[in-house]
Amino acid sequence: MRTSLSFFLLAALPLAAGGAGKMNDAERDYLIGQLEQSKKAMLSSIQGLSDAQWRFKPAPAVWSVQECAEHIILAEDLLLSMAQQSLTSPAVVRAATANLDFYKAFAAKVEDRSQKAKAPEPLVPSQRFATPADAAREFTARRDKTIAYVRASQDELFLHTVTGSPAGPMDAYQFLVLLAAHSARHTAQIREVESNTKAKFLAVYELAHGTPDQLKPADIAVLQQHAEYLKSLAAKGVITFAGRTNNPTQPRGYVELNATESEAKAYIDNDPAVKAGIFRSTLESFTEAVH
């Protein structure tokens, strides 16, 4: 499951000749979009994890979520520094292939987890972030620094290259694309590890008493809290789907949760509508057959 920087360098295509060196609006927007999207995905992947989930290793040689997150964080500054260091090399003519189609294809190769390799020593994790919150703070600080650089940069990113990689020349912009794609790649790895710690559960909600037309204004207010609570769980990746039947007198709500059994029970028990006695709920383990 470990992935080396050299794999990404090998995946790069050789650059050819011609063009201006500074980012245009489309190139800047694409890179910022990749950085923001992969930032959001990474933070979401480690939110709300228990200590056991944070440290769980599917196998002795496989990284835990904790280790994957640390690897992402360590790579952030390394790749940014490599991009900026490349700017000290003599300027060259911009490659003919240095366009968004090339960089998007490169990002897709980086994110493809069908090939595995060993991480280089500087990026090997050592469990230095004790909690998901610690990792989230550090990653956010480093990623925000990267985004700030990309937003303001007037550097000629396409005219300065590093030629010592196995793939040949890589320009500074490509290193920044690699940075974003690398975190997306290992966020997918985090999700793979998490799938080994959680199961699916189906919660069924029913009115504890009466029918919908008998609900009081105070009950309606609690049901609004219930809806917001479900939305918050969905934002954390706990809920896959939630909805209800349209039976006007005996509606039922259905919620699929990805969690351990104790976590799933706690999520339901802490639902505002269950706590208020408006809903009763049953919870069963669930196997998805068709998606």
N, C-alpha and C positions, 0 to 999 in steps of 0.2 A: 504494500500500500504506500510505501515511501516513494517520493518522486523527486528527481534531481533537477537542478537548473540546467545541467547539460542536456537533458532530454528536450527541454524547450529550445535550446540553442540548435540542436540537431533538427528540430522540426521547422526551423526558419528556412525560408527559401532565399537563394542568393539575390542580391539587389543588382539591378542594371542601371542606366544613366538618365539624367535631365530634370529640371524644375526648381521652384523656389524653396527656401529653407524653413520659413516660419509656418506655423499652423494657420490654416484658414479657418473660417467659422465652423465649417462642417467637420473638419478634423478635430478641432477643439471640443465641439459639442459631443462628438462620438466618444472621445476619450473621457470626458467628464461623465457622460452617461454611463460608461462601463465602470468607472470608479465608484460612482454613487450607487449603481445597481448592485455591484458585488459587495459594497460596504453594507448595504441594507440586508442582503441575503446572509452575509456572515454573522452579523449581529443577531438576526432573527434565529439563526441555527443554534446559537448557544444560550438564548434567553430562556429563563425559567427551568433550567436543568438542576436536578438534585446533585448532591456531591457524588453519589454513586454513579449517576449517569455521566457526570463530568469525567470521572476517572475510569470508567468501564473500558476494558480492552477485550474485543471479541476473540483475540488469540494473542499469545505472548509476543509474536513478532508484528502485530498490527497495532497501529497507534490508537490511542484513546481520543475522545473529543478534545480533551485538555491538550494533548500533544499536537493534534492537527491545528488547533487554534494558535498555539505557540509558534508552530512552523509558519503559518500565514503571517503572523506579526513580525517574526524575524526576517522574513523575505521582503517585507514592505520597505524597510530602510535600505536593505542591501540592493534591491533593484532600483530604487530611486537614486541611490548613490552611483550605481553603475550607469544610469542614464545621464546623470549630471557629469560624471567623470568622462564619459565619451565626448562631451562638449569641449574638452581640452585637446582633443586630437585635431589635426589639420582639417580644414574644410575640404569637402570633395563635391563633385557634381551630384545633384540629387538623382537617385535611381529612377528609371522609368517605371519600375514596379512599385515604387513607394507611394501607393495610393490606398484609399480606404478598402477597396476590394481585397487587396493583398493583406492588409492588417486584420480585416475581419476573418479571412481564411486562416491566418496565423493564430488568432485568438481561439478559433474553433478547434484547432489542433491541440493547443495547450489544454483546453478544457476537456478534451477527449481522454477519459480515464481507462481506455482499453489497453494502454501501455503503462507499465510500472517501472520504476527505477529507484535506486538508493539515493537518499538526500545527501548533499554535500555537508561536510562537518559543520560549517557555520550555521546551518539551518536545522541541525538535529535538535529536537526539543529536549528539555531537561526538567519539565514540570515546574517551571518558575512562576506560573500564574496559578495561585491556589484556588481561585474561584472563577466562574464565568464572568462575574462583574469586574474582577481585576483585569481579565483578558479584554473585555469589552472596552474598558477605559483606555487601555494601552493601544489597542487597535484603532479606536476612534481618533486618538491623538495623532497617531502616525498617518492614518489615511487622510485626515483633514489637512495635514501638512502637505501631502501629495496633491490633493485636490486644489489647495491654495496655489501651489506652484504651477499647476497646469492652467488654472484660470488666468494667472498673471503673466505667464511666460511669453517672452518675445524672442526666446532663443531659437536659433536655426537648428531645430531638432533633426531635420532630415538631411543635413549636410555634414554631420559628424558621426562617424561609425567606429565600432570596435571590430577589429579584424581577426582577433585571436580565437574566436569561437569555432567549434567544429563545423558550424554551418556557414562560415564565412562572415561577411560584414553584417552587423546589426546596427541600425541607427538609433539615436536617443529616443525617438518617438516609439519605436518598436519595443524598447525596453519598458516603456510606460504601459503599452498595451499588454506586454507580458505580465507586468505587475498586477493589473486588474484581473487578467485571465487566470493567473496563478491562484489568487484568492478564491475565485469562482470554482476552480478545479478542486481545491481542498475543502471548500464548503460542501461540495457534493460528497466528498469523502466523509465529512462530519455527518451528513444525513445518512450515509450508508452505515456508519457505526451506530448511530441512534436507532436505526431500524432493528438492530439486534437487542436493544434494551426495552423496546416498547411493543405492545400488542394493540389490537383494535378492540374497542368496546362500543356497544350500541346502547345508548340511554334512551328510554322511552318515557316521555312526560305525559301525564294526564291531569286534568283538574281533580283536585282532592275532594271538592264538594260542588254540587250544583252544575249549572251550565254557563256558557260564556255571557249570556244576557243578564245573569245574576251578579256579575262582578261589579264591585263598588269602585268609585274613583280612586280610593287608596290602593285597591288591588291592581288597577290599571297602571298606576305609578310604579308599583313593584314589578309588573311585567315589563315595563320599559327598562328597568334596571336589569332584569333578566336578559333582555335582548342585548344590552350593552355588554353584559358579562360574557355572553356567548361570542360576541364580536371580539372581545379582548382575548379570549382563548383561541379563536381562529387566527388572530394576528400573531400569536405565539407558535402556531403550527400544531396546537393540541387538537383542535377540531378540524376535521376534513370537510364535513358538511353538516348543515343543520336546517331543519324545515318542519312543516307540520301538515297534517291532512286538512282537507277543507270541509270535513263534517261539521255542520253548524251547531249541533247539539253535543257532540262528543269528540272534539278534535284531539288529536294526539301529536305530540312533537317527537321528532327523531333526531338524535345527534350521534355522529360517529366521532370517537375520541381515539387519539394515538397516545397511549400512556401505559404505565404499569397499572396493575389492578388497584393498588392502594391509592395511586394518584387519581385514577379515574373516579373512584368512590369519593375522594376528597373534593374533586372538582364539582361533582353533582351535589354533595352535601353542602357545599358553600354557595350554591346557586341561590340568589336572593329570593326567587319564587318558591324554592323548596324550603328554605329556612323559614319563610313566612307562612308556610302551610297552604299556599295556593296550589302548588303542584305536588303530586307524588311522582316518584320516578323509580324505575327499575333499571338495572344495569346488567348486561350480559356480554360475555366475550363474543367476538364477532370475527368471522372470516370472510373477506371480500373475495367473491368468485369471479366477477366480471366488473371491469372498470372502463 
